[in-house]
Structure formats: C-alpha cells, structure tokens
Amino acid sequence: MKLELNLLLLSALIATALTASPLEDPGARRPPNILVILADDLGIGDVGCYGNDTIRTPNLDRLAAGGVKLTHHLAAAAVCTPSRAALITGRYPARYGLTCDKRMEIPIIPHTSSNVALPLDEVTLATALRAANYTTAIVGKWHLGMHCSLFGLSCPGPLLYGFQTFYGIPVTLFFQFGESHPFWKFPISDTKYQALVATWLLCVVSVFLARKRFSWSLSASILLLLLTDAIFFLVWFFVTHVGPNKGTPWGVSPWLHVKSNSLIMRQDKLVESPIQLEGLSQRLAAESRKFLEAHAKDDAPFFLFHSLAHVHAPMFTAPHMKGVSKHGRYGDNVEEMDESIGVLLDSLKEFGLEDNTIVYFTSDHGAAIHTKDPHGQRSGGHNGRFKGGKVQGSSEGGIRVAGIYRWPRHLAAGRVVDTPTSLLDLLPTVLDLAGLPPVQELVPQAATKELDGRSIADLLLEGDKTPPRERLLIHHCAQDIRAVRLTRGNHVYKMHLGKVKWHRGSTQCGWGPTGHCLCYGDKYHQDISHQPELYDLSFDPYEDFPISPLSDEYKEIVGYLEQYLKEWRSSVSYPPSPMSVLKRVMWRPFYQPICWSC
C-alpha cells in the first residue's frame, strides 16, 4: 500500500513538472512577434530619454526604460526614400539605385504614379519573415514606389515586397497638403497666359471668318468653337498645373499635387482623397491596434510595421492635442506621436503580446531643422548638438537617430549601448533574435544580395562589455561617398570627404520648405577629398575639433580608409539612379489612382 502511494505521488510530481515545463510556456510556443515603429523626421533631440526635458514623450521613455537604448544609431541616408529602403533591405540604397539624382535635385519619389520604386528583386524584412511563416502588415507611410497599373486600377506598392496588408500613405506628407490651393489661375501679367489669350482670340476669329467664307452652318460653327474652347482648356490646364511650378518643386501645381498625392490606400485601392490630416495619427494607431487584436491568438507570429506620419510637415494635430506642448505645433506633433506609440504598447499588454514581441523604434533620419510653415512657425525638430539635419547627406544631425529595442525577459531593461549601430542592421538582427536562419537561407534570391547591415543581437543581449568588432559604415549623398565611419577598439573615427556650406555661425542654409542645405552642388557643397577632415567621435561627438593632418593618427586612419574606399569602388558598382530619368519620376496622369466614392 505504501509503495502504491509513493508511486502515485511520484506520478503526480512528474505530471506537475511536465505541466510547468518551460516547453509549455505560452511565450515559447512560437517565434517572437515583431513590431517596428518608424517615426518620420524625428530629431534625436526631440525625445525625453535622449535628453529633451521640455517635450513630453512618456511612452518612448518607458519603452527605453524597459529595453535597450542605442546612443550611436545611424540612418543610411538623410532623406526618406533611400533611408526607408535601407531599413527594410539591410543594404545601401546606392547598390540598387534608389537614391536622388544630383542633376534633377529630386531626393525622393515625388508621386504616387511615378514609375520609380524599390527594385522588385530586392529582399525585404517582410519577404524574409513571410518565408518564416509570419503574418505581415504595414500601417502608415510607405514611400518606396507603388507600381500603379494603367488608369490607377491597382497600386499594390508594399504588397509586392512581402507585406500581406497595407493601410496608409503611398508617398509622404508634403507642405502643400496643409493648405488649400486654387484650381482656377490666370495671371494675365504672365507672358504664357498672354500667348494663350492671343491664340484663343485668333482661333475664334478664324472660325467666324471661315463660317462666312465657306458658309458653315450655325451648329457646325458652334461645335467648332466648343472644340476650340476644349483644346484651350486642356492647354491652360497643362500650362497651369503640369510642369515647372513655383508653388511646388515636383512638376505639378500645388492644387494638382494635393489631388494626386494626398491619398490613403487600403491594399491596392484608393480609399481617401485628400487625406483628412486631423485625426490621422489616431486612425493609423487604431488600424494597428485592430491588427494586434486580430492576430493575438494566432499560431503564426506576426510582423507589424507601423510607419508614423508624424512628425513630418505639414504640422497637424487632433483637437485634444493642440497647444499641449511648450514648443508650439511641432511640440504638439511630437507629443501626439508619442500618444500613438502608447496605444501600440498598451495594446501589446492588453492582448497578452508584450512578453513575446520584439519592439524596435527609430526615425528614418534626423530632423528637418530648417523648416517653417507658411505662417512662419517652426515645423522642424532638433538634433541636439549634432551638426546639420535632414537632406544634408553625411552630416551627423541628418543621420544620428533614436534607436530602441525591447523584448521583455530577453533584453535587459534600461541597458544603454554606445557602440555605433545602423538602421541597416534591423533585418539580420531581427532574424538572429528570433532564432531564424539568415536571410540567404530563408529567401533563395537573397543569396546574391550582400548585406551591409550586421546582426547586433550580441550588443542587445550583452551590452558594451567588450570592445566592439571593427566596422566600417559608408555615408552617401546620392551615389557619391561623402564620409566613412570606422569603429576600432574604443575609437569611432569619421572621415569627411565633403562639407556642407552652412551659413556662418549655423548648420543650415535658410528657412522654409526650400531652406535646406543639399549635400551636392557648388552652392551648398565643398569637396575636401584632397585633404579629408577626420574626427574621433568617441571623444569629440559634435565634431568640433578635427584631428591634425600632421599627426600620425590622421595619417594612419585616413590612409586606411582611403585604401578601403579604393577597394570598395573597384569591387562594388552602383547602377544608374532611376530618378535621373524625368519620365520615370514625373506625374503620370494615366496611372493616377482615382477614388470615385471619396
């Protein structure tokens, strides 16, 4: 009897042990979910956990407190399209030509209907995770090309790059979206319009003279006059709304720009035009919340890319967020952005997803420090003490961004990593953390795609315990190399081959939508490749004191980096930029999506 009781007790203990086994832990039943949150134009100096004590970002601050904060995190470009391409491919955008063209000064994809896009053979993070049986979705801004079909019947965009669902903005937000613009314009003082009037009068007079000479019927004459007016209208439309225009640099008038690009897509169809800016942040957050709720109990993990509309100009806020900050409309936008992030983080907790979801937050590049809205109010952010900002190529303020990873019970809460890292690292890092094979094994076509990003899983898991491995990062302006960064031991060197011609005593070239300092052209840029400037960012993070060209340190490091670039240029060839072809970037009316029910 005693033996039987002992056997029963032993069986119960084994059953209890098996029930409590880590193998049955709900968090271990599937690979981790992935939530990537990407801000737009957010300056590293705008965030509380990075030192701002006047703009409130409590949700970003708690994300950093519960995860790993990267202090030397870098975008691959200082402007939207190439930076976002690098983020999801792990490769320099210059490798596949998705960069601006210096001759045309078009740094981004300008239109939904443009025939420019991320090459279809590039492998994205979404493609890799789909191959690993993840459910994938993007909510918010895309801006990597829409591949619209004839008459805009289908504009699949991200659906061609591994994402199963899309709700959001096909290109970006532009200043013009925040204002109303007239359709009817006829400035008679303009010689083009004077020529139009003269031509129209000549046509009308010709019709009357021809009717008298050839005895045309009244109805035929009226029909000819109507045809003349129709042709005149089309010519006026193209003169007024298509082609070079002072109101917008994108080859269309402000009115047409809003009509053709202020859009919200669901999947491949247009569902909202123009965008109702007030409440957009909340609508995007609600869309992502629905996704999280719908897939919380799925057997398969998910990848959600929440690409924020904030804090890109034009500034817009929901009524309850107006006037809440100490920094005007821009501060309100940052705090509204943080509110949306709070919705996502709270949803993860509410649906029991928090512990098994890797969250990554960053910005596509630094703040647009030059911008002011049409009313003169500042609408650009702050990059702390780092010099420069958006569009300025390799300037530190243009590419130094916030970076936070959180994965409860796996990554130490409150850890700070000072080693240089990059947005390029996202793809290999996520696969590594999730315990998935490298992208080359998941997606066969990736075998020929050399990654420029590297997994930083060891840094996230262990921190800066040992000197980092040597690493080089190239910083481009279009397809020109403007700087190289070398991490070696306790040093982080940055060699500049070009300098921006900032206004004396500042790091900008003016104010307003066109007040930025481009990283090319003699007006804004100075070539110093004959004697590069070298800084050690470990001891001089704000690049105030260049290392003397006469020093042994300068000669050794510059010589090493110049040899590296020589080998790079001989082994890596960049294809031509599609943005150098006008017919590919221009607005294409026959590929423009139209919302008949909006």
C-alpha positions as CSV (number, residue, x, y, z in Angstrom):
1,M,0.0,0.0,0.0
2,K,2.8,2.4,0.9
3,L,4.6,1.5,-2.3
4,E,1.5,2.3,-4.3
5,L,1.1,5.7,-2.6
6,N,4.7,6.5,-3.3
7,L,4.2,5.6,-7.0
8,L,1.1,7.8,-7.1
9,L,3.0,10.7,-5.5
10,L,5.9,10.3,-8.0
11,S,3.4,10.3,-10.9
12,A,1.8,13.4,-9.7
13,L,5.1,15.2,-9.3
14,I,6.2,14.2,-12.8
15,A,2.9,15.4,-14.2
16,T,3.3,18.7,-12.3
17,A,6.8,19.1,-13.6
18,L,5.8,18.5,-17.1
19,T,2.9,20.9,-16.8
20,A,5.2,23.6,-15.5
21,S,7.9,22.9,-18.1
22,P,9.3,25.9,-20.0
23,L,8.4,24.0,-23.1
24,E,4.7,24.8,-22.3
25,D,5.4,28.4,-21.6
26,P,2.9,30.4,-23.8
27,G,5.7,32.7,-24.8
28,A,7.7,29.8,-26.2
29,R,5.0,28.3,-28.4
30,R,6.1,30.4,-31.4
31,P,8.9,32.7,-32.5
32,P,8.6,36.2,-31.2
33,N,6.3,38.8,-32.9
34,I,8.0,41.8,-34.4
35,L,6.7,45.4,-34.1
36,V,8.7,48.0,-35.9
37,I,7.7,51.7,-35.2
38,L,9.3,54.2,-37.6
39,A,9.0,58.0,-36.9
40,D,9.3,60.5,-39.8
41,D,11.8,63.3,-39.5
42,L,12.1,63.0,-35.7
43,G,15.2,64.6,-34.3
44,I,17.3,62.8,-31.7
45,G,17.0,65.9,-29.6
46,D,13.2,65.7,-29.5
47,V,12.9,62.7,-27.2
48,G,12.8,62.7,-23.4
49,C,15.0,59.6,-23.0
50,Y,17.6,61.2,-25.2
51,G,17.9,64.3,-23.1
52,N,14.9,66.6,-24.0
53,D,13.2,67.8,-20.8
54,T,10.7,70.2,-22.3
55,I,8.8,67.9,-24.8
56,R,6.9,65.0,-23.1
57,T,7.5,61.6,-24.5
58,P,6.5,59.3,-21.6
59,N,5.7,56.3,-23.8
60,L,9.0,56.4,-25.7
61,D,10.7,56.9,-22.3
62,R,9.1,53.8,-20.8
63,L,10.0,51.8,-24.0
64,A,13.6,52.8,-23.4
65,A,13.4,52.1,-19.7
66,G,12.2,48.6,-20.5
67,G,14.6,47.8,-23.2
68,V,17.9,48.8,-24.9
69,K,18.7,52.4,-25.9
70,L,21.2,52.9,-28.7
71,T,23.0,56.2,-28.4
72,H,25.0,56.0,-31.7
73,H,22.3,54.8,-34.0
74,L,22.6,55.8,-37.7
75,A,20.3,56.2,-40.7
76,A,21.7,55.1,-44.1
77,A,20.6,58.4,-45.7
78,A,19.4,61.8,-44.6
79,V,16.2,61.7,-46.6
80,C,13.1,59.5,-46.7
81,T,13.1,57.2,-49.7
82,P,16.7,55.8,-49.6
83,S,16.7,55.6,-45.8
84,R,13.5,53.6,-45.7
85,A,14.8,51.3,-48.5
86,A,17.9,50.6,-46.5
87,L,15.9,49.9,-43.3
88,I,13.9,47.1,-44.8
89,T,16.6,45.6,-47.1
90,G,19.7,45.9,-44.9
91,R,21.6,47.3,-48.0
92,Y,22.9,50.7,-49.0
93,P,20.3,52.1,-51.4
94,A,23.1,53.2,-53.8
95,R,23.6,49.5,-54.5
96,Y,20.2,49.4,-56.3
97,G,20.0,53.0,-57.5
98,L,17.2,54.2,-55.2
99,T,18.9,57.5,-54.5
100,C,18.4,61.0,-55.6
101,D,19.9,62.4,-58.8
102,K,22.1,65.4,-58.4
103,R,21.2,66.9,-61.7
104,M,17.5,66.9,-61.1
105,E,17.5,67.6,-57.4
106,I,14.8,65.1,-56.7
107,P,15.8,63.3,-53.5
108,I,12.6,61.2,-53.1
109,I,9.8,59.5,-55.0
110,P,7.6,62.5,-55.7
111,H,4.3,61.0,-56.9
112,T,2.1,58.0,-56.3
113,S,2.0,57.4,-60.1
114,S,5.8,57.8,-60.6
115,N,7.5,54.9,-62.3
116,V,10.2,54.7,-59.7
117,A,10.3,52.1,-56.9
118,L,12.4,49.8,-54.8
119,P,13.6,47.1,-57.3
120,L,11.3,44.0,-57.2
121,D,14.3,41.7,-56.8
122,E,15.4,43.3,-53.5
123,V,14.6,41.2,-50.5
124,T,12.9,43.0,-47.6
125,L,12.4,42.1,-44.0
126,A,8.8,41.4,-44.8
127,T,9.8,38.9,-47.5
128,A,12.1,37.1,-45.2
129,L,9.5,36.9,-42.4
130,R,6.8,35.7,-44.8
131,A,9.2,32.9,-45.7
132,A,9.4,32.1,-42.0
133,N,5.5,31.9,-41.8
134,Y,5.0,35.3,-40.3
135,T,1.8,37.3,-40.9
136,T,2.9,40.7,-42.2
137,A,1.3,44.1,-42.4
138,I,2.3,47.8,-42.8
139,V,0.3,50.7,-41.5
140,G,1.2,54.2,-42.3
141,K,3.8,55.7,-44.7
142,W,5.4,53.6,-47.5
143,H,7.2,55.9,-50.0
144,L,9.1,53.2,-51.9
145,G,7.0,53.1,-55.1
146,M,3.5,52.0,-55.8
147,H,3.7,50.2,-59.2
148,C,0.4,51.6,-60.3
149,S,-1.3,49.9,-63.3
150,L,-2.9,51.7,-66.2
151,F,-5.7,54.1,-65.0
152,G,-4.6,53.5,-61.4
153,L,-6.9,50.5,-61.1
154,S,-4.3,48.8,-58.8
155,C,-1.4,50.3,-56.9
156,P,0.0,47.3,-54.9
157,G,3.1,49.0,-53.6
158,P,4.2,47.2,-50.4
159,L,2.1,44.2,-51.3
160,L,4.8,43.3,-53.8
161,Y,7.5,43.3,-51.1
162,G,6.3,40.7,-48.6
163,F,3.5,42.6,-46.9
164,Q,0.1,40.9,-46.9
165,T,-1.9,44.0,-45.9
166,F,-1.4,47.8,-46.3
167,Y,-3.3,50.7,-45.0
168,G,-1.7,54.1,-45.3
169,I,0.1,56.8,-47.3
170,P,1.6,55.8,-50.6
171,V,4.3,58.6,-50.8
172,T,4.7,61.1,-48.0
173,L,3.2,64.2,-46.5
174,F,4.0,67.5,-48.2
175,F,3.7,71.1,-47.1
176,Q,1.1,71.6,-49.7
177,F,-1.3,69.1,-48.0
178,G,-1.9,71.5,-45.1
179,E,-3.2,74.4,-47.2
180,S,-6.0,75.0,-49.8
181,H,-4.9,75.8,-53.3
182,P,-6.9,77.4,-56.2
183,F,-7.7,75.4,-59.3
184,W,-8.5,78.5,-61.4
185,K,-5.5,80.7,-62.1
186,F,-5.0,83.1,-65.0
187,P,-2.3,85.7,-64.2
188,I,-2.6,87.8,-67.3
189,S,0.7,89.5,-66.5
190,D,2.4,86.2,-67.3
191,T,3.6,86.0,-70.9
192,K,2.4,82.4,-71.2
193,Y,-1.1,83.4,-70.4
194,Q,-1.0,86.4,-72.7
195,A,0.0,84.0,-75.5
196,L,-2.9,81.7,-74.6
197,V,-5.4,84.6,-74.8
198,A,-4.0,85.7,-78.1
199,T,-4.1,82.2,-79.5
200,W,-7.7,81.7,-78.4
201,L,-8.8,85.0,-79.9
202,L,-7.1,84.1,-83.2
203,C,-8.9,80.8,-83.2
204,V,-12.3,82.3,-82.5
205,V,-11.9,85.0,-85.2
206,S,-10.7,82.3,-87.6
207,V,-13.9,80.3,-87.0
208,F,-16.1,83.3,-87.7
209,L,-14.2,84.2,-90.9
210,A,-14.2,80.6,-92.1
211,R,-18.0,80.3,-91.5
212,K,-18.6,83.4,-93.6
213,R,-16.3,82.3,-96.4
214,F,-17.3,78.6,-96.5
215,S,-21.0,79.1,-95.5
216,W,-20.7,76.8,-92.5
217,S,-23.9,76.1,-90.6
218,L,-24.5,77.7,-87.2
219,S,-24.4,74.3,-85.4
220,A,-21.1,73.4,-87.1
221,S,-19.6,76.7,-86.1
222,I,-20.8,76.3,-82.5
223,L,-19.3,72.8,-82.4
224,L,-16.0,74.1,-83.7
225,L,-16.0,76.9,-81.1
226,L,-16.7,74.3,-78.4
227,L,-13.9,72.1,-79.6
228,T,-11.6,75.2,-79.7
229,D,-12.6,76.0,-76.1
230,A,-11.9,72.4,-75.0
231,I,-8.5,72.4,-76.6
232,F,-7.8,75.8,-75.0
233,F,-8.9,74.4,-71.6
234,L,-6.5,71.5,-71.9
235,V,-3.6,73.7,-72.9
236,W,-4.5,76.0,-70.0
237,F,-4.6,73.1,-67.6
238,F,-1.2,71.8,-68.6
239,V,0.3,75.3,-68.5
240,T,-1.2,76.0,-65.1
241,H,-0.9,72.6,-63.3
242,V,1.7,70.5,-65.1
243,G,5.4,71.2,-65.5
244,P,7.7,73.6,-63.6
245,N,5.7,75.5,-61.0
246,K,6.9,78.0,-58.3
247,G,4.4,76.6,-55.8
248,T,5.9,73.1,-55.7
249,P,9.2,71.5,-57.0
250,W,7.5,68.2,-58.0
251,G,6.5,69.1,-61.6
252,V,2.9,69.9,-60.8
253,S,1.0,72.8,-59.3
254,P,0.1,72.8,-55.5
255,W,-3.5,72.0,-56.4
256,L,-2.7,69.0,-58.6
257,H,0.0,67.9,-56.1
258,V,-2.7,67.6,-53.4
259,K,-5.2,65.9,-55.7
260,S,-2.7,63.3,-57.0
261,N,-0.7,62.6,-53.8
262,S,-2.7,63.4,-50.7
263,L,-4.1,59.8,-50.6
264,I,-4.9,56.9,-48.2
265,M,-4.7,53.4,-49.7
266,R,-6.1,50.2,-48.4
267,Q,-4.4,47.3,-50.0
268,D,-4.0,48.4,-53.7
269,K,-7.0,50.7,-53.8
270,L,-7.5,54.4,-53.0
271,V,-10.0,55.0,-50.2
272,E,-9.4,58.6,-49.1
273,S,-8.6,61.7,-51.0
274,P,-7.5,64.2,-49.8
275,I,-6.1,63.0,-46.5
276,Q,-8.0,64.2,-43.5
277,L,-5.0,65.3,-41.5
278,E,-6.7,65.9,-38.2
279,G,-7.1,62.6,-36.5
280,L,-4.7,60.7,-39.0
281,S,-2.4,59.7,-36.2
282,Q,-5.3,58.2,-34.2
283,R,-6.7,56.4,-37.2
284,L,-3.3,54.8,-38.0
285,A,-2.9,53.7,-34.4
286,A,-6.5,52.3,-34.4
287,E,-5.7,50.3,-37.5
288,S,-2.6,48.8,-35.9
289,R,-4.5,48.0,-32.8
290,K,-7.1,46.1,-34.8
291,F,-4.3,44.1,-36.4
292,L,-2.8,43.2,-33.0
293,E,-6.2,42.2,-31.6
294,A,-7.0,40.1,-34.7
295,H,-3.7,38.2,-34.6
296,A,-3.1,38.0,-30.8
297,K,-4.1,34.3,-30.6
298,D,-2.8,33.1,-34.0
299,D,-0.5,30.1,-34.1
300,A,1.8,32.0,-36.5
301,P,3.8,35.1,-35.3
302,F,3.3,38.5,-36.9
303,F,5.4,41.4,-38.2
304,L,3.7,44.8,-38.0
305,F,5.4,47.8,-39.5
306,H,3.8,50.9,-38.0
307,S,5.2,53.8,-40.1
308,L,4.2,57.0,-38.4
309,A,3.0,60.1,-40.3
310,H,4.4,62.3,-37.6
311,V,6.5,64.5,-37.3
312,H,6.8,65.3,-41.0
313,A,5.5,68.7,-42.2
314,P,2.8,69.9,-42.5
315,M,2.1,70.1,-38.8
316,F,-1.3,68.8,-37.8
317,T,-2.8,67.7,-34.6
318,A,-6.1,66.3,-33.3
319,P,-8.2,68.8,-31.3
320,H,-7.3,67.3,-27.9
321,M,-3.5,67.6,-28.7
322,K,-3.5,71.3,-29.8
323,G,-1.5,73.6,-27.5
324,V,-0.4,70.8,-25.1
325,S,3.4,71.4,-25.5
326,K,5.9,74.1,-24.8
327,H,7.1,74.1,-28.4
328,G,4.2,75.1,-30.5
329,R,2.7,73.0,-33.2
330,Y,5.9,71.0,-33.6
331,G,6.0,70.0,-29.9
332,D,2.3,69.1,-30.2
333,N,3.1,66.8,-33.0
334,V,5.9,65.0,-31.1
335,E,3.6,64.5,-28.1
336,E,0.8,63.3,-30.4
337,M,3.3,60.8,-32.0
338,D,4.2,59.6,-28.5
339,E,0.5,59.1,-27.7
340,S,0.2,56.8,-30.8
341,I,3.1,54.8,-29.6
342,G,1.4,54.5,-26.2
343,V,-1.6,53.0,-28.0
344,L,0.5,50.3,-29.6
345,L,2.4,49.5,-26.4
346,D,-0.8,49.3,-24.3
347,S,-2.4,47.1,-27.0
348,L,0.5,44.6,-26.7
349,K,-0.1,44.4,-23.0
350,E,-3.8,44.3,-23.3
351,F,-3.8,41.4,-25.7
352,G,-1.1,39.4,-23.9
353,L,1.6,40.0,-26.5
354,E,4.1,42.2,-24.6
355,D,6.4,39.4,-23.4
356,N,6.8,37.7,-26.8
357,T,7.1,40.8,-29.0
358,I,10.3,42.4,-30.1
359,V,9.6,46.1,-30.4
360,Y,12.0,48.4,-32.4
361,F,11.6,52.1,-32.6
362,T,13.6,54.6,-34.7
363,S,13.3,57.5,-37.1
364,D,14.1,57.4,-40.8
365,H,16.6,60.2,-40.4
366,G,17.3,63.4,-38.4
367,A,15.1,66.4,-38.0
368,A,14.4,69.0,-40.7
369,I,15.9,71.8,-38.7
370,H,15.3,74.4,-41.5
371,T,11.5,74.2,-41.8
372,K,8.9,76.7,-41.1
373,D,5.3,76.6,-42.1
374,P,3.6,79.3,-44.3
375,H,2.7,81.2,-41.2
376,G,6.3,81.4,-40.0
377,Q,6.0,78.9,-37.2
378,R,8.8,76.4,-36.7
379,S,7.9,73.0,-38.0
380,G,11.2,71.2,-37.8
381,G,12.8,69.4,-34.9
382,H,16.0,69.4,-33.0
383,N,19.1,67.2,-33.4
384,G,20.7,68.1,-30.1
385,R,24.2,69.4,-30.5
386,F,24.9,67.3,-33.6
387,K,25.6,69.5,-36.7
388,G,23.2,69.6,-39.6
389,G,19.9,67.8,-40.4
390,K,17.6,66.3,-43.0
391,V,18.8,66.3,-46.6
392,Q,22.4,67.2,-45.6
393,G,24.0,63.9,-46.7
394,S,26.5,62.7,-44.1
395,S,26.1,65.5,-41.5
396,E,25.7,63.9,-38.1
397,G,22.5,65.7,-37.3
398,G,21.0,64.3,-40.5
399,I,21.7,60.6,-39.8
400,R,22.1,60.3,-36.0
401,V,18.7,59.0,-34.8
402,A,17.0,57.5,-31.8
403,G,17.1,53.7,-31.6
404,I,15.3,51.4,-29.0
405,Y,14.9,47.6,-28.9
406,R,12.6,46.0,-26.3
407,W,12.0,42.3,-25.7
408,P,11.0,41.6,-22.1
409,R,12.8,38.7,-20.3
410,H,15.4,38.6,-23.1
411,L,16.9,42.1,-23.4
412,A,18.0,43.8,-20.2
413,A,15.7,46.7,-19.2
414,G,17.4,50.1,-19.1
415,R,20.6,49.0,-21.0
416,V,22.4,51.6,-22.9
417,V,24.6,50.7,-25.9
418,D,27.1,53.3,-27.2
419,T,28.6,51.3,-30.0
420,P,27.8,52.5,-33.4
421,T,24.8,50.7,-35.0
422,S,22.6,51.3,-38.0
423,L,19.1,51.1,-39.4
424,L,20.8,48.7,-41.9
425,D,21.1,46.2,-39.0
426,L,17.4,45.6,-38.5
427,L,16.9,42.7,-40.9
428,P,19.8,40.5,-39.7
429,T,19.2,41.4,-36.1
430,V,15.6,40.5,-36.0
431,L,16.2,37.2,-37.7
432,D,19.0,36.5,-35.2
433,L,17.0,37.4,-32.2
434,A,14.0,35.3,-33.4
435,G,16.2,32.3,-33.9
436,L,15.6,32.2,-37.6
437,P,18.0,31.3,-40.3
438,P,19.9,34.0,-42.2
439,V,18.0,35.8,-44.9
440,Q,20.1,34.0,-47.6
441,E,18.7,30.7,-46.3
442,L,15.1,31.9,-45.9
443,V,14.9,33.5,-49.4
444,P,16.9,31.9,-52.2
445,Q,17.1,35.1,-54.2
446,A,18.9,36.8,-51.3
447,A,22.0,34.6,-51.9
448,T,23.3,37.2,-54.4
449,K,22.4,40.2,-52.2
450,E,25.3,41.2,-49.9
451,L,24.0,42.8,-46.7
452,D,25.6,46.0,-45.4
453,G,23.8,45.6,-42.1
454,R,25.0,43.2,-39.5
455,S,23.3,41.5,-36.6
456,I,23.7,43.5,-33.3
457,A,22.0,40.8,-31.3
458,D,25.1,40.3,-29.2
459,L,25.2,44.0,-28.3
460,L,21.5,44.0,-27.4
461,L,21.9,40.8,-25.3
462,E,25.2,41.6,-23.6
463,G,25.8,45.4,-24.0
464,D,29.1,47.1,-24.3
465,K,31.0,44.6,-22.3
466,T,33.9,44.2,-24.7
467,P,35.4,46.5,-27.3
468,P,33.2,46.2,-30.5
469,R,34.3,44.4,-33.6
470,E,35.9,46.6,-36.2
471,R,33.2,48.0,-38.5
472,L,33.1,50.5,-41.4
473,L,30.0,52.4,-42.5
474,I,29.7,54.4,-45.7
475,H,27.6,57.6,-45.8
476,H,26.4,58.6,-49.2
477,C,25.0,61.7,-50.9
478,A,23.0,60.4,-53.8
479,Q,25.6,57.8,-55.1
480,D,28.7,59.8,-54.0
481,I,30.5,58.8,-50.9
482,R,30.7,61.8,-48.5
483,A,32.0,60.2,-45.3
484,V,33.2,56.9,-43.9
485,R,32.9,55.8,-40.2
486,L,35.3,53.4,-38.6
487,T,34.7,51.6,-35.3
488,R,38.0,50.3,-34.0
489,G,38.5,49.4,-30.3
490,N,37.4,52.4,-28.2
491,H,37.6,54.8,-31.1
492,V,34.9,55.8,-33.6
493,Y,36.5,57.8,-36.5
494,K,34.6,59.7,-39.1
495,M,36.4,60.9,-42.3
496,H,34.6,63.6,-44.3
497,L,35.2,63.8,-48.0
498,G,32.8,66.7,-48.4
499,K,31.4,69.6,-46.3
500,V,28.1,71.4,-46.4
501,K,28.4,75.2,-46.9
502,W,26.3,76.2,-43.9
503,H,25.6,79.9,-43.1
504,R,28.2,81.3,-40.9
505,G,27.6,80.5,-37.2
506,S,24.9,78.0,-38.0
507,T,24.3,74.5,-39.5
508,Q,21.7,75.4,-42.1
509,C,21.2,77.3,-45.3
510,G,18.0,79.1,-44.6
511,W,14.4,78.7,-43.5
512,G,11.2,77.3,-45.1
513,P,10.4,74.4,-47.5
514,T,13.4,75.2,-49.7
515,G,15.8,76.3,-47.0
516,H,17.7,73.1,-46.7
517,C,21.4,72.6,-47.5
518,L,21.7,70.0,-50.2
519,C,24.7,67.7,-50.0
520,Y,25.7,68.4,-53.6
521,G,26.2,71.3,-56.0
522,D,28.7,74.1,-55.6
523,K,26.1,76.3,-53.9
524,Y,25.8,74.0,-50.9
525,H,28.8,71.6,-51.0
526,Q,32.5,71.8,-50.8
527,D,34.7,68.9,-52.0
528,I,37.5,68.2,-49.5
529,S,38.5,64.7,-50.7
530,H,42.0,66.0,-51.5
531,Q,42.5,66.5,-47.7
532,P,39.7,64.9,-45.7
533,E,38.7,66.0,-42.3
534,L,39.0,63.4,-39.6
535,Y,37.2,63.3,-36.2
536,D,37.2,60.9,-33.3
537,L,33.6,60.8,-32.3
538,S,34.3,58.9,-29.1
539,F,36.0,62.0,-27.6
540,D,34.5,64.7,-29.9
541,P,30.9,63.6,-30.7
542,Y,29.9,67.0,-32.0
543,E,32.8,67.3,-34.5
544,D,34.3,70.5,-33.1
545,F,38.0,69.5,-33.2
546,P,39.3,67.8,-36.3
547,I,42.4,65.7,-35.9
548,S,45.5,67.4,-37.2
549,P,46.6,66.2,-40.7
550,L,50.2,66.3,-39.5
551,S,49.6,63.8,-36.8
552,D,50.5,60.1,-37.1
553,E,46.9,59.2,-36.1
554,Y,45.5,61.1,-39.0
555,K,47.9,59.6,-41.5
556,E,47.2,56.1,-40.3
557,I,43.4,56.3,-40.2
558,V,42.9,58.4,-43.3
559,G,45.4,56.1,-45.3
560,Y,43.5,53.0,-44.1
561,L,40.1,54.5,-45.0
562,E,41.2,55.8,-48.4
563,Q,42.5,52.3,-49.2
564,Y,39.2,50.8,-48.1
565,L,37.3,53.1,-50.4
566,K,39.6,52.3,-53.3
567,E,38.9,48.6,-52.9
568,W,35.2,49.3,-52.4
569,R,34.9,51.3,-55.6
570,S,36.8,48.7,-57.6
571,S,34.5,45.9,-56.4
572,V,31.1,47.5,-56.0
573,S,29.4,49.2,-58.9
574,Y,26.3,51.3,-58.5
575,P,23.6,51.2,-61.1
576,P,22.2,54.5,-62.6
577,S,19.5,56.2,-60.5
578,P,16.0,55.9,-61.9
579,M,15.4,59.4,-60.6
580,S,17.7,60.7,-63.3
581,V,15.1,59.8,-65.9
582,L,12.4,62.6,-66.0
583,K,9.7,60.4,-67.5
584,R,10.1,57.9,-64.6
585,V,9.7,60.5,-61.7
586,M,7.2,62.8,-63.3
587,W,3.4,62.7,-62.6
588,R,1.7,60.2,-65.0
589,P,-1.9,61.0,-65.4
590,F,-2.9,57.7,-67.0
591,Y,-1.5,55.8,-63.9
592,Q,-3.1,58.0,-61.3
593,P,-5.4,56.2,-58.9
594,I,-8.8,57.9,-58.5
595,C,-11.3,57.4,-55.7
596,W,-14.8,57.8,-57.2
597,S,-16.5,57.4,-53.8
598,C,-14.3,59.9,-51.8
